[in-house]
Amino acid sequence: MGLFDRLRGESDPRVVFLGIDGVPFSLLDEHPDEFPNFAALADEGSAGPIDSIVPPESSACWPSLTTGVNPGETGVYGFQDREIGTYDTYVPMGRDVQATRIWDRVANDGRDATVMNVPVTFPPQRNVQRMVSGFLSPSVEKAAYPDDLREYLESIDYKIDADVKQGHEEDKGPFMDDAHETLDRRYEAFTNYLEQDDWDLFFGVFMTTDRVNHFLFEDYERDGPNKEAFMEFYRQLDEYVGNIRGMLSDDTTLVVASDHGFTSLDYEVHLNEWLEQEDWLSYRDDEHEELGDIADDTRAYSLIPGRFYINLENREPRGSVPEDEYESVRAELKEELEALEGPDGRKVCERVVEKQQAFRGDHDDIAPDLVAIPNHGFDLKAGFTGGSDVFADGPRNGMHSFDNASLFIDTPGASIEDCDLLDIAPTILDLMELEFSRTEFDGASLVRS
């Protein structure tokens, strides 16, 4: 029985979801002595690696995780999406998510949801109990609703995100100090509202894990100079997750998950530079910095991460590829991507996925025609300024992976095998005994008998 167990009588079961952005399952699973609370959660409940989605990028992943449907339904395909019928691009925010979030289902059932720091939720919704938006939010002042939540968060110097610019410096000490401060304030806020015990769904995300992984993951995997700093950060996360687990009452199930895995990074791959060198893309003039600067004879262009679009007639405003040549041109591009090798001779792409394989829904007009899933070690870039080498080094030494995301469910009755990110939302609803139709989701509950 948890510290804050309450007498709820015949009340409905509750769920606490903790997001650990970008944490690979193998990291936690291979170090039970370092991370005893995650080990106990796995031993006493259910745990395992899961797949992410296509593409495995946080701006696409979190809308899918929180709705249970693929980007073709959410309408969010990545950090930058293309406006229909133009070359204009935009950064998707919470209101761009076109599918029903799990906390909306909870609220529609008359129950209360506290939502904290989930990426792609700005501006905060007003139909839930309380919300502070996460990644992409400009400030706590603008990201928190209602006022008492904002006032509390400001009083503890709550941080929406770690300062990633500090991660670019050779000395990672200041960056890690900031990462710990961000983690500490997140934990302080989470426990404050967990203790209030007035919610049915608590949904909070630790995103600082992703930030630390981007700048120190190679140190962890390859015994670099910052490995101990990396491990100490994760030991602190493990302690915090264990403390939260110990607080929860018997009517509450803890679910912990990441949105994608992580791997060491060897090469940034500048794909629009590659497309230009291979005569797929050209620009109107030498002064170019955005998608709208491409020339009329461009046959294809790329947006991060690894998304490729055919410059198609009657879809793009200056499309050069006739519709009756679409399939053959896409097949040609796919073949060239599958053959692309890095400086070390390894294939850049683990696979190249056609849009019909990855996406289903009402937002086909902005879906990429191909998505390249990189092999471990490659980060797929897509700027339009040009002038760089196809393969380059950057300030980060870790990058997302499609495989090896994490899922822990504090019940032994879950089946975590051959599953993915889209199974999490229906699983949470099942744990809360909220009714839903199987056809509403691309995933399926992992706890149904």
Order of alpha helices (4+ residues) and beta strands (2+ residues): beta-alpha-alpha-beta-alpha-alpha-beta-beta-alpha-beta-beta-alpha-beta-alpha-alpha-beta-alpha-alpha-beta-beta-beta-alpha-beta-beta-alpha-beta-alpha-beta-beta-beta-beta-beta-alpha
